[in-house]
């Protein structure tokens, strides 16, 4: 055995023990633990074991089945434990990891070969084996999923793959339960799945499972994001911009104009003004014209815009009624009815149709705890935009819901000019994808300051100020500027 022919990590055996001893004495190899060595003399042991983790597990426990919590999570615990079924039962530590073996049924036919000399548990076996936590075994809380974690995993399985898939999984678990002597564990799993599908009585401890069993399943990743936004808004210094201009028809016109322009419904200002104020419908674009007119009719009605929801039912009623009024010219978009198919914008996949109402409900609970117009408006806008509950018109309806919060408290409503479109959308994407909170809040704060700085007393005067501050520009190098002085 020459050093050159050695793998980065390897085991000493009876045949190689003498050569390994000499190489170690010469300083050409290092011991990691027991009979495990490395030929890498430069990197730290921790770096080597990090990179070669699963290879090392296979060397130390050939034929092992990746088991228990590790089978579900496919990574070490935060304390570095890796759980396996193997013929040896003594734990072995190396680097920052410890492999914790136990005896059990060896690999079954449907278990998956892994790393050439180990196995991954099949999907049904993972769940059954993790139900061993119910037997009060030693270290069960560390080794197996907790009851709450099991609820969350099964709920997520239904959410990602559907009810038919979890029923198939349940059938597969029934088939192998006897082989594993886990019949009682299967019965408990069957009860949990039945409860999640609302076909059996079951009590749950996690919010996701309780919501699904009550028929209000939600997207937990979105609810976590909403919670982060709520926490930021709840402690942020309040912003108050009282105004008397919210009823101004010119401001309402530009709110509708820009809100539609963002979504690709583009008219010149003159064309849009003719549609809104003269009720002129372009012969070749009647639906586009109604988009602007429908939006304007909502945002210019102070009676409508002073309505904010006091409870969840009122929230749904307002959301759907405003969507009907805005989208009535496009019956193919199912005005006022939540989507039946998933929708997507770029790389953002919005909340699944079956999770829309439950996710809105969880978000609304957080909205109700906020108390300033700015906080409630920002949260409401992002809640609706992120769930994207309708087939079309989600961006416009989210901004309408936002501005209703401002109008109801006599605070400055917000417009998003064309030149500010990318700032607005980029900030929403940053919040949605990367949980960047501050950029979105600063973006909307500036938009509100900008809206308050414009003189909305005449259509021509407002147009001149908007033009001078680059509001209409589609040049990506242009920036929205506050009028001087402000």
Number of C-alpha atoms within 10 A of each C-alpha: 11 9 14 9 8 14 12 15 20 18 19 15 11 6 9 11 13 12 14 23 13 12 17 15 11 9 11 16 21 18 16 19 13 12 13 17 21 21 20 17 12 7 8 11 18 15 12 18 20 15 10 13 17 16 19 20 23 19 16 18 21 18 20 26 28 27 28 28 26 22 25 21 11 13 15 17 16 7 9 14 21 25 25 29 22 23 16 15 14 11 13 16 16 19 16 13 20 18 21 19 22 17 12 14 13 16 20 16 9 14 19 15 15 17 12 10 15 23 25 24 25 18 16 22 26 20 26 24 22 23 23 20 20 16 10 9 11 9 9 18 15 14 22 25 24 18 18 14 13 20 23 19 16 18 27 16 15 19 18 12 10 12 16 10 13 21 16 12 17 18 13 15 25 21 13 18 19 12 11 15 12 18 17 16 22 23 14 15 21 18 17 24 24 18 20 28 20 14 11 14 12 15 13 17 12 15 16 22 28 19 18 20 24 14 16 19 24 27 22 17 11 20 19 14 20 25 16 16 23 21 13 15 22 17 9 11 9 12 12 14 15 15 15 10 19 25 17 14 19 21 25 23 24 23 27 28 28 26 25 21 20 20 14 10 15 16 17 11 16 9 15 23 20 15 19 22 12 10 13 15 18 15 8 8 9 14 17 19 24 23 23 27 26 21 26 23 19 20 28 20 13 15 10 16 21 16 16 18 16 9 12 17 11 13 18 15 13 18 20 19 14 22 26 19 18 24 24 18 18 16 10 10 17 17 23 23 15 18 19 14 10 15 18 11 8 6 8 12 13 19 22 21 17 19 20 23 22 21 27 26 21 24 26 20 12 19 20 14 11 17 12 16 25 27 25 24 26 25 24 26 21 23 26 25 21 25 24 28 29 26 19 20 19 19 20 25 24 25 25 27 28 27 28 26 27 28 27 18 17 19 23 24 32 26 23 27 26 22 23 24 19 15 18 20 14 14 21 22 18 16 22 19 12 10 17 16 18 14 17 21 21 12 17 20 15 15 21 19 16 22 20 22 15 19 18 21 13 13 16 11 13 17 19 15 17 23 12 14 20 20 22 20 17 15 10 10 7 14 15 21 15 20 14 7 5 9
